């Protein structure tokens, strides 16, 4: 079989076929990773609860931010926009289904040395990080009781929720 294929193809055709097969493999892997990330994180339920119905408009943008959704830790997996209505999240694994979290759903904002940990009131783990420069943009929308200064030794970064598997 190899002899028949090699006799009927020009030398560059084999390399093109290998490149196309590799590109198809990478595309399928990325699709699979995004599919399983959406399922394992519970993103469809989150996007349903915090549905973004129309264009939220412009606001402060923070790209490639990290966070935890359900059982998935996303390093640099969110583009976050702080808007008048709330916080808009665009996860890399579900770009077509962003969510708009109203200010009333923010449970806590913890100030660390170089970042803010924003914890959302949801059944499972739902929290993300923002740079400390975002604090002045968040403060007018949140009560002072929700904003806490944390030392490194006080609390772990990930809050345990009763529904999370241990």
mmCIF file of the C-alpha atoms, coordinates in Angstrom:
data_MODEL
# 
_entry.id   MODEL 
# 
loop_
_atom_site.group_PDB 
_atom_site.id 
_atom_site.type_symbol 
_atom_site.label_atom_id 
_atom_site.label_alt_id 
_atom_site.label_comp_id 
_atom_site.label_asym_id 
_atom_site.label_entity_id 
_atom_site.label_seq_id 
_atom_site.pdbx_PDB_ins_code 
_atom_site.Cartn_x 
_atom_site.Cartn_y 
_atom_site.Cartn_z 
_atom_site.occupancy 
_atom_site.B_iso_or_equiv 
_atom_site.pdbx_formal_charge 
_atom_site.auth_seq_id 
_atom_site.auth_comp_id 
_atom_site.auth_asym_id 
_atom_site.auth_atom_id 
_atom_site.pdbx_PDB_model_num 
ATOM 1   C CA . UNK A 1 1   ? 0.000   0.000  0.000  1.00 0.00 ? 1   UNK A CA 1 
ATOM 2   C CA . UNK A 1 2   ? 2.810   2.378  0.936  1.00 0.00 ? 2   UNK A CA 1 
ATOM 3   C CA . UNK A 1 3   ? 4.568   1.644  -2.347 1.00 0.00 ? 3   UNK A CA 1 
ATOM 4   C CA . UNK A 1 4   ? 1.439   2.446  -4.348 1.00 0.00 ? 4   UNK A CA 1 
ATOM 5   C CA . UNK A 1 5   ? 0.860   5.727  -2.489 1.00 0.00 ? 5   UNK A CA 1 
ATOM 6   C CA . UNK A 1 6   ? 4.497   6.793  -2.687 1.00 0.00 ? 6   UNK A CA 1 
ATOM 7   C CA . UNK A 1 7   ? 4.667   6.025  -6.408 1.00 0.00 ? 7   UNK A CA 1 
ATOM 8   C CA . UNK A 1 8   ? 1.522   8.023  -7.189 1.00 0.00 ? 8   UNK A CA 1 
ATOM 9   C CA . UNK A 1 9   ? 2.333   11.123 -5.039 1.00 0.00 ? 9   UNK A CA 1 
ATOM 10  C CA . UNK A 1 10  ? 4.848   13.863 -5.546 1.00 0.00 ? 10  UNK A CA 1 
ATOM 11  C CA . UNK A 1 11  ? 7.395   14.293 -2.713 1.00 0.00 ? 11  UNK A CA 1 
ATOM 12  C CA . UNK A 1 12  ? 5.701   17.396 -1.279 1.00 0.00 ? 12  UNK A CA 1 
ATOM 13  C CA . UNK A 1 13  ? 2.237   15.821 -1.170 1.00 0.00 ? 13  UNK A CA 1 
ATOM 14  C CA . UNK A 1 14  ? 3.155   13.508 1.709  1.00 0.00 ? 14  UNK A CA 1 
ATOM 15  C CA . UNK A 1 15  ? 4.300   16.443 3.834  1.00 0.00 ? 15  UNK A CA 1 
ATOM 16  C CA . UNK A 1 16  ? 1.105   18.343 3.048  1.00 0.00 ? 16  UNK A CA 1 
ATOM 17  C CA . UNK A 1 17  ? -0.987  15.335 4.100  1.00 0.00 ? 17  UNK A CA 1 
ATOM 18  C CA . UNK A 1 18  ? 0.942   15.009 7.370  1.00 0.00 ? 18  UNK A CA 1 
ATOM 19  C CA . UNK A 1 19  ? 0.494   18.728 8.073  1.00 0.00 ? 19  UNK A CA 1 
ATOM 20  C CA . UNK A 1 20  ? -3.259  18.563 7.328  1.00 0.00 ? 20  UNK A CA 1 
ATOM 21  C CA . UNK A 1 21  ? -3.661  15.510 9.577  1.00 0.00 ? 21  UNK A CA 1 
ATOM 22  C CA . UNK A 1 22  ? -1.818  17.288 12.403 1.00 0.00 ? 22  UNK A CA 1 
ATOM 23  C CA . UNK A 1 23  ? -3.939  20.442 11.997 1.00 0.00 ? 23  UNK A CA 1 
ATOM 24  C CA . UNK A 1 24  ? -7.131  18.353 12.071 1.00 0.00 ? 24  UNK A CA 1 
ATOM 25  C CA . UNK A 1 25  ? -5.908  16.575 15.218 1.00 0.00 ? 25  UNK A CA 1 
ATOM 26  C CA . UNK A 1 26  ? -5.204  19.892 16.995 1.00 0.00 ? 26  UNK A CA 1 
ATOM 27  C CA . UNK A 1 27  ? -8.623  21.276 15.987 1.00 0.00 ? 27  UNK A CA 1 
ATOM 28  C CA . UNK A 1 28  ? -10.415 18.156 17.275 1.00 0.00 ? 28  UNK A CA 1 
ATOM 29  C CA . UNK A 1 29  ? -8.444  18.261 20.545 1.00 0.00 ? 29  UNK A CA 1 
ATOM 30  C CA . UNK A 1 30  ? -9.298  21.927 21.142 1.00 0.00 ? 30  UNK A CA 1 
ATOM 31  C CA . UNK A 1 31  ? -12.973 21.274 20.422 1.00 0.00 ? 31  UNK A CA 1 
ATOM 32  C CA . UNK A 1 32  ? -12.936 18.295 22.811 1.00 0.00 ? 32  UNK A CA 1 
ATOM 33  C CA . UNK A 1 33  ? -11.205 20.206 25.593 1.00 0.00 ? 33  UNK A CA 1 
ATOM 34  C CA . UNK A 1 34  ? -13.677 23.086 25.310 1.00 0.00 ? 34  UNK A CA 1 
ATOM 35  C CA . UNK A 1 35  ? -16.635 20.678 25.229 1.00 0.00 ? 35  UNK A CA 1 
ATOM 36  C CA . UNK A 1 36  ? -15.532 18.815 28.376 1.00 0.00 ? 36  UNK A CA 1 
ATOM 37  C CA . UNK A 1 37  ? -14.597 22.063 30.161 1.00 0.00 ? 37  UNK A CA 1 
ATOM 38  C CA . UNK A 1 38  ? -18.113 23.410 29.586 1.00 0.00 ? 38  UNK A CA 1 
ATOM 39  C CA . UNK A 1 39  ? -19.654 20.192 30.915 1.00 0.00 ? 39  UNK A CA 1 
ATOM 40  C CA . UNK A 1 40  ? -17.366 19.746 33.943 1.00 0.00 ? 40  UNK A CA 1 
ATOM 41  C CA . UNK A 1 41  ? -17.589 23.379 35.014 1.00 0.00 ? 41  UNK A CA 1 
ATOM 42  C CA . UNK A 1 42  ? -21.368 23.495 34.786 1.00 0.00 ? 42  UNK A CA 1 
ATOM 43  C CA . UNK A 1 43  ? -21.127 26.536 32.541 1.00 0.00 ? 43  UNK A CA 1 
ATOM 44  C CA . UNK A 1 44  ? -24.460 25.935 30.748 1.00 0.00 ? 44  UNK A CA 1 
ATOM 45  C CA . UNK A 1 45  ? -26.288 26.250 34.105 1.00 0.00 ? 45  UNK A CA 1 
ATOM 46  C CA . UNK A 1 46  ? -24.285 29.349 35.054 1.00 0.00 ? 46  UNK A CA 1 
ATOM 47  C CA . UNK A 1 47  ? -24.930 31.001 31.688 1.00 0.00 ? 47  UNK A CA 1 
ATOM 48  C CA . UNK A 1 48  ? -28.618 30.150 32.102 1.00 0.00 ? 48  UNK A CA 1 
ATOM 49  C CA . UNK A 1 49  ? -28.827 31.669 35.576 1.00 0.00 ? 49  UNK A CA 1 
ATOM 50  C CA . UNK A 1 50  ? -26.761 34.764 34.766 1.00 0.00 ? 50  UNK A CA 1 
ATOM 51  C CA . UNK A 1 51  ? -28.042 35.169 31.235 1.00 0.00 ? 51  UNK A CA 1 
ATOM 52  C CA . UNK A 1 52  ? -26.779 38.049 29.152 1.00 0.00 ? 52  UNK A CA 1 
ATOM 53  C CA . UNK A 1 53  ? -29.779 39.079 27.074 1.00 0.00 ? 53  UNK A CA 1 
ATOM 54  C CA . UNK A 1 54  ? -28.352 41.950 25.031 1.00 0.00 ? 54  UNK A CA 1 
ATOM 55  C CA . UNK A 1 55  ? -25.122 43.783 24.330 1.00 0.00 ? 55  UNK A CA 1 
ATOM 56  C CA . UNK A 1 56  ? -23.876 44.962 27.732 1.00 0.00 ? 56  UNK A CA 1 
ATOM 57  C CA . UNK A 1 57  ? -22.034 47.999 26.357 1.00 0.00 ? 57  UNK A CA 1 
ATOM 58  C CA . UNK A 1 58  ? -18.547 49.209 27.177 1.00 0.00 ? 58  UNK A CA 1 
ATOM 59  C CA . UNK A 1 59  ? -16.724 49.010 30.457 1.00 0.00 ? 59  UNK A CA 1 
ATOM 60  C CA . UNK A 1 60  ? -13.349 48.305 32.033 1.00 0.00 ? 60  UNK A CA 1 
ATOM 61  C CA . UNK A 1 61  ? -11.826 45.192 30.421 1.00 0.00 ? 61  UNK A CA 1 
ATOM 62  C CA . UNK A 1 62  ? -9.405  42.692 31.915 1.00 0.00 ? 62  UNK A CA 1 
ATOM 63  C CA . UNK A 1 63  ? -8.214  39.925 29.616 1.00 0.00 ? 63  UNK A CA 1 
ATOM 64  C CA . UNK A 1 64  ? -6.735  36.532 30.428 1.00 0.00 ? 64  UNK A CA 1 
ATOM 65  C CA . UNK A 1 65  ? -7.832  36.422 34.063 1.00 0.00 ? 65  UNK A CA 1 
ATOM 66  C CA . UNK A 1 66  ? -7.869  33.198 36.102 1.00 0.00 ? 66  UNK A CA 1 
ATOM 67  C CA . UNK A 1 67  ? -10.754 31.671 37.990 1.00 0.00 ? 67  UNK A CA 1 
ATOM 68  C CA . UNK A 1 68  ? -12.504 28.574 39.314 1.00 0.00 ? 68  UNK A CA 1 
ATOM 69  C CA . UNK A 1 69  ? -15.856 27.420 37.982 1.00 0.00 ? 69  UNK A CA 1 
ATOM 70  C CA . UNK A 1 70  ? -17.303 24.234 39.452 1.00 0.00 ? 70  UNK A CA 1 
ATOM 71  C CA . UNK A 1 71  ? -14.502 21.691 39.343 1.00 0.00 ? 71  UNK A CA 1 
ATOM 72  C CA . UNK A 1 72  ? -12.450 23.482 36.681 1.00 0.00 ? 72  UNK A CA 1 
ATOM 73  C CA . UNK A 1 73  ? -9.587  25.842 37.425 1.00 0.00 ? 73  UNK A CA 1 
ATOM 74  C CA . UNK A 1 74  ? -9.046  28.143 34.449 1.00 0.00 ? 74  UNK A CA 1 
ATOM 75  C CA . UNK A 1 75  ? -5.646  29.773 34.284 1.00 0.00 ? 75  UNK A CA 1 
ATOM 76  C CA . UNK A 1 76  ? -5.953  32.883 32.143 1.00 0.00 ? 76  UNK A CA 1 
ATOM 77  C CA . UNK A 1 77  ? -9.301  31.550 30.961 1.00 0.00 ? 77  UNK A CA 1 
ATOM 78  C CA . UNK A 1 78  ? -11.583 34.586 31.293 1.00 0.00 ? 78  UNK A CA 1 
ATOM 79  C CA . UNK A 1 79  ? -12.029 37.944 29.665 1.00 0.00 ? 79  UNK A CA 1 
ATOM 80  C CA . UNK A 1 80  ? -13.833 40.117 32.198 1.00 0.00 ? 80  UNK A CA 1 
ATOM 81  C CA . UNK A 1 81  ? -15.689 43.379 31.665 1.00 0.00 ? 81  UNK A CA 1 
ATOM 82  C CA . UNK A 1 82  ? -16.858 45.516 34.582 1.00 0.00 ? 82  UNK A CA 1 
ATOM 83  C CA . UNK A 1 83  ? -20.080 47.244 33.588 1.00 0.00 ? 83  UNK A CA 1 
ATOM 84  C CA . UNK A 1 84  ? -22.773 49.379 35.164 1.00 0.00 ? 84  UNK A CA 1 
ATOM 85  C CA . UNK A 1 85  ? -25.133 46.352 35.332 1.00 0.00 ? 85  UNK A CA 1 
ATOM 86  C CA . UNK A 1 86  ? -22.570 43.906 36.743 1.00 0.00 ? 86  UNK A CA 1 
ATOM 87  C CA . UNK A 1 87  ? -19.579 41.807 35.742 1.00 0.00 ? 87  UNK A CA 1 
ATOM 88  C CA . UNK A 1 88  ? -19.536 40.228 32.296 1.00 0.00 ? 88  UNK A CA 1 
ATOM 89  C CA . UNK A 1 89  ? -17.497 37.018 31.926 1.00 0.00 ? 89  UNK A CA 1 
ATOM 90  C CA . UNK A 1 90  ? -16.346 35.526 28.632 1.00 0.00 ? 90  UNK A CA 1 
ATOM 91  C CA . UNK A 1 91  ? -14.687 32.145 29.306 1.00 0.00 ? 91  UNK A CA 1 
ATOM 92  C CA . UNK A 1 92  ? -12.270 30.832 26.679 1.00 0.00 ? 92  UNK A CA 1 
ATOM 93  C CA . UNK A 1 93  ? -14.019 27.450 26.710 1.00 0.00 ? 93  UNK A CA 1 
ATOM 94  C CA . UNK A 1 94  ? -17.472 28.952 26.039 1.00 0.00 ? 94  UNK A CA 1 
ATOM 95  C CA . UNK A 1 95  ? -16.936 32.169 24.091 1.00 0.00 ? 95  UNK A CA 1 
ATOM 96  C CA . UNK A 1 96  ? -20.429 32.122 22.598 1.00 0.00 ? 96  UNK A CA 1 
ATOM 97  C CA . UNK A 1 97  ? -22.177 31.940 25.981 1.00 0.00 ? 97  UNK A CA 1 
ATOM 98  C CA . UNK A 1 98  ? -20.912 34.742 28.198 1.00 0.00 ? 98  UNK A CA 1 
ATOM 99  C CA . UNK A 1 99  ? -22.710 35.616 31.402 1.00 0.00 ? 99  UNK A CA 1 
ATOM 100 C CA . UNK A 1 100 ? -23.587 38.858 33.124 1.00 0.00 ? 100 UNK A CA 1 
ATOM 101 C CA . UNK A 1 101 ? -23.319 38.603 36.897 1.00 0.00 ? 101 UNK A CA 1 
ATOM 102 C CA . UNK A 1 102 ? -25.405 41.271 38.648 1.00 0.00 ? 102 UNK A CA 1 
ATOM 103 C CA . UNK A 1 103 ? -23.783 43.152 41.498 1.00 0.00 ? 103 UNK A CA 1 
ATOM 104 C CA . UNK A 1 104 ? -26.238 41.561 43.911 1.00 0.00 ? 104 UNK A CA 1 
ATOM 105 C CA . UNK A 1 105 ? -24.704 38.124 43.196 1.00 0.00 ? 105 UNK A CA 1 
ATOM 106 C CA . UNK A 1 106 ? -21.206 39.131 44.358 1.00 0.00 ? 106 UNK A CA 1 
ATOM 107 C CA . UNK A 1 107 ? -20.682 37.447 47.736 1.00 0.00 ? 107 UNK A CA 1 
ATOM 108 C CA . UNK A 1 108 ? -17.230 38.788 48.576 1.00 0.00 ? 108 UNK A CA 1 
ATOM 109 C CA . UNK A 1 109 ? -14.183 40.574 47.162 1.00 0.00 ? 109 UNK A CA 1 
ATOM 110 C CA . UNK A 1 110 ? -10.947 39.685 48.929 1.00 0.00 ? 110 UNK A CA 1 
ATOM 111 C CA . UNK A 1 111 ? -7.977  41.981 48.491 1.00 0.00 ? 111 UNK A CA 1 
ATOM 112 C CA . UNK A 1 112 ? -4.660  40.167 48.276 1.00 0.00 ? 112 UNK A CA 1 
ATOM 113 C CA . UNK A 1 113 ? -1.228  41.658 47.610 1.00 0.00 ? 113 UNK A CA 1 
ATOM 114 C CA . UNK A 1 114 ? -1.484  41.809 43.810 1.00 0.00 ? 114 UNK A CA 1 
ATOM 115 C CA . UNK A 1 115 ? -5.001  40.654 43.034 1.00 0.00 ? 115 UNK A CA 1 
ATOM 116 C CA . UNK A 1 116 ? -8.664  40.662 43.972 1.00 0.00 ? 116 UNK A CA 1 
ATOM 117 C CA . UNK A 1 117 ? -10.564 37.416 44.485 1.00 0.00 ? 117 UNK A CA 1 
ATOM 118 C CA . UNK A 1 118 ? -14.204 37.903 43.483 1.00 0.00 ? 118 UNK A CA 1 
ATOM 119 C CA . UNK A 1 119 ? -16.520 35.201 44.891 1.00 0.00 ? 119 UNK A CA 1 
ATOM 120 C CA . UNK A 1 120 ? -19.946 34.811 43.319 1.00 0.00 ? 120 UNK A CA 1 
ATOM 121 C CA . UNK A 1 121 ? -23.023 33.586 45.182 1.00 0.00 ? 121 UNK A CA 1 
ATOM 122 C CA . UNK A 1 122 ? -23.698 30.291 43.385 1.00 0.00 ? 122 UNK A CA 1 
ATOM 123 C CA . UNK A 1 123 ? -24.334 26.651 44.329 1.00 0.00 ? 123 UNK A CA 1 
ATOM 124 C CA . UNK A 1 124 ? -20.824 25.531 43.352 1.00 0.00 ? 124 UNK A CA 1 
ATOM 125 C CA . UNK A 1 125 ? -17.425 27.204 43.323 1.00 0.00 ? 125 UNK A CA 1 
ATOM 126 C CA . UNK A 1 126 ? -17.537 30.294 41.161 1.00 0.00 ? 126 UNK A CA 1 
ATOM 127 C CA . UNK A 1 127 ? -14.742 32.772 41.704 1.00 0.00 ? 127 UNK A CA 1 
ATOM 128 C CA . UNK A 1 128 ? -12.228 34.665 39.633 1.00 0.00 ? 128 UNK A CA 1 
ATOM 129 C CA . UNK A 1 129 ? -9.308  37.026 39.994 1.00 0.00 ? 129 UNK A CA 1 
ATOM 130 C CA . UNK A 1 130 ? -8.877  40.621 38.917 1.00 0.00 ? 130 UNK A CA 1 
ATOM 131 C CA . UNK A 1 131 ? -5.861  42.891 39.280 1.00 0.00 ? 131 UNK A CA 1 
ATOM 132 C CA . UNK A 1 132 ? -5.953  45.278 42.240 1.00 0.00 ? 132 UNK A CA 1 
ATOM 133 C CA . UNK A 1 133 ? -6.273  48.169 39.772 1.00 0.00 ? 133 UNK A CA 1 
ATOM 134 C CA . UNK A 1 134 ? -9.903  47.064 39.289 1.00 0.00 ? 134 UNK A CA 1 
ATOM 135 C CA . UNK A 1 135 ? -10.855 47.872 42.901 1.00 0.00 ? 135 UNK A CA 1 
ATOM 136 C CA . UNK A 1 136 ? -11.820 51.538 42.285 1.00 0.00 ? 136 UNK A CA 1 
ATOM 137 C CA . UNK A 1 137 ? -14.145 50.372 39.486 1.00 0.00 ? 137 UNK A CA 1 
ATOM 138 C CA . UNK A 1 138 ? -15.785 47.730 41.725 1.00 0.00 ? 138 UNK A CA 1 
ATOM 139 C CA . UNK A 1 139 ? -16.178 49.824 44.891 1.00 0.00 ? 139 UNK A CA 1 
ATOM 140 C CA . UNK A 1 140 ? -19.067 52.081 43.799 1.00 0.00 ? 140 UNK A CA 1 
ATOM 141 C CA . UNK A 1 141 ? -21.183 49.001 43.027 1.00 0.00 ? 141 UNK A CA 1 
ATOM 142 C CA . UNK A 1 142 ? -20.538 46.986 46.211 1.00 0.00 ? 142 UNK A CA 1 
ATOM 143 C CA . UNK A 1 143 ? -21.199 47.538 49.885 1.00 0.00 ? 143 UNK A CA 1 
ATOM 144 C CA . UNK A 1 144 ? -18.094 48.056 51.996 1.00 0.00 ? 144 UNK A CA 1 
ATOM 145 C CA . UNK A 1 145 ? -18.907 44.895 53.974 1.00 0.00 ? 145 UNK A CA 1 
ATOM 146 C CA . UNK A 1 146 ? -18.304 42.734 50.884 1.00 0.00 ? 146 UNK A CA 1 
ATOM 147 C CA . UNK A 1 147 ? -14.765 44.035 50.388 1.00 0.00 ? 147 UNK A CA 1 
ATOM 148 C CA . UNK A 1 148 ? -12.250 42.395 52.721 1.00 0.00 ? 148 UNK A CA 1 
ATOM 149 C CA . UNK A 1 149 ? -8.517  42.709 53.119 1.00 0.00 ? 149 UNK A CA 1 
ATOM 150 C CA . UNK A 1 150 ? -6.920  39.283 53.473 1.00 0.00 ? 150 UNK A CA 1 
ATOM 151 C CA . UNK A 1 151 ? -3.452  38.349 54.598 1.00 0.00 ? 151 UNK A CA 1 
ATOM 152 C CA . UNK A 1 152 ? -1.722  35.446 52.866 1.00 0.00 ? 152 UNK A CA 1 
ATOM 153 C CA . UNK A 1 153 ? -2.196  33.143 55.883 1.00 0.00 ? 153 UNK A CA 1 
ATOM 154 C CA . UNK A 1 154 ? -5.878  33.817 56.601 1.00 0.00 ? 154 UNK A CA 1 
ATOM 155 C CA . UNK A 1 155 ? -7.786  31.874 53.955 1.00 0.00 ? 155 UNK A CA 1 
ATOM 156 C CA . UNK A 1 156 ? -7.079  29.547 51.054 1.00 0.00 ? 156 UNK A CA 1 
ATOM 157 C CA . UNK A 1 157 ? -7.692  30.951 47.576 1.00 0.00 ? 157 UNK A CA 1 
ATOM 158 C CA . UNK A 1 158 ? -10.415 28.452 46.839 1.00 0.00 ? 158 UNK A CA 1 
ATOM 159 C CA . UNK A 1 159 ? -13.460 28.490 49.041 1.00 0.00 ? 159 UNK A CA 1 
ATOM 160 C CA . UNK A 1 160 ? -14.992 25.062 49.707 1.00 0.00 ? 160 UNK A CA 1 
ATOM 161 C CA . UNK A 1 161 ? -18.655 24.717 48.856 1.00 0.00 ? 161 UNK A CA 1 
ATOM 162 C CA . UNK A 1 162 ? -20.926 21.958 50.193 1.00 0.00 ? 162 UNK A CA 1 
ATOM 163 C CA . UNK A 1 163 ? -21.727 20.641 46.702 1.00 0.00 ? 163 UNK A CA 1 
ATOM 164 C CA . UNK A 1 164 ? -18.086 20.318 45.625 1.00 0.00 ? 164 UNK A CA 1 
ATOM 165 C CA . UNK A 1 165 ? -16.630 16.836 45.539 1.00 0.00 ? 165 UNK A CA 1 
ATOM 166 C CA . UNK A 1 166 ? -13.611 16.460 47.812 1.00 0.00 ? 166 UNK A CA 1 
# 
